[in-house]
Amino acid sequence: MNALIRQWVAVFVVICFTGGCATQPAAKLQADPGSPDNESRCTPPPDLPRIITTELPPDMGQTPRQKEPPALPGFSPHAVSIAHIIGVEGLLAKLVALEAEQARGRDVHIALLEVRQQLSDRLLLVSLDIASASAEINCRKERTDQLGDRLEQQRDTRVSQLTISAIIGGAIIGIMSGGLAIAGEATAAGAGAISGGVFETILGSMALTYEARHDFSHRRNVLREVWEVPDQSTIFPLSVWRYLNFPTIDPRVHGSMREEIVQQWREAGRLGEPGTETEQKRIALFFGEGGTYSMEELRDRSAMLDLLRSHIDLMTQDLNLLIRELLVSEGARPAP
């Protein structure tokens, strides 16, 4: 009987060793993508004084409310809309008026050059605004993806450890139970078989339910402003912010680009079922300053950032249209 006890003690030690290795906390991430220090790498340099080549409308810093800006001869509604958003609608009107004067024989060549230069400067600045906003969002998405990949590797390692432990432990207990059965110790063999089943079940359940989590900081939260809609953004360039909030004339989009983005977040299930505790938790997590994220939550945040960036990049299509219409020869543009 003493030999039997020693055998079970040996089995217990082996099981504890293998199971203990599998349940040790994961090593701390090196160059932690979720740390505040890493977050600062995506933050652009302090804003320089805004040198604007034209006087902006009085409400330029506000979230726009006007549905349809007035039409301008020679420019499509989309071109006039983007011109209103970026604050060059007045310059376009001046350009049209000068072209009409030139068509009537007046020498306004110098004035036309000045207006076109102001438009060119402003359009260049807006192009850089779009690129800057897109670059920051992309950086924050990559930071989110890096941590998500780390957690996925951590989960796979832990699951492998638990699976191996379950196999080794179950095999050892099965061998011992078989030996006891051969030796005529039926009761002990049965107890061993039951213990082996329980052990494998516990480790198997741990492998299936294991969820890696990690702290993730985003004090400068680009998603929060899209969700909360302040009148003046502290993150997005002015032209980009107005573009996101301006009621679009695109029949495929209902409301503003920002409303379209939020609607797609909800439809894709990024925030969870409406009215649930999961939704409240995710709203606080995604639109706050950070918290403890699971791998799934990091993937959803990354997808939300990706959708926001893609909508901002669409601004270049409207800007391209405006530039092309500006390049129309003066004689081809109809007089007002």
Secondary structure as UniProt FT lines:
FT   HELIX           2..22
FT   TURN            30..31
FT   TURN            33..34
FT   HELIX           36..39
FT   HELIX           40..42
FT   TURN            58..61
FT   TURN            73..74
FT   HELIX           77..86
FT   HELIX           89..103
FT   TURN            104..105
FT   HELIX           109..182
FT   TURN            183..184
FT   HELIX           186..209
FT   STRAND          213..217
FT   HELIX           222..228
FT   HELIX           238..245
FT   TURN            251..252
FT   HELIX           257..267
FT   TURN            268..271
FT   TURN            274..275
FT   HELIX           277..286
FT   STRAND          290..294
FT   HELIX           295..313
FT   HELIX           315..326
FT   HELIX           330..332
//
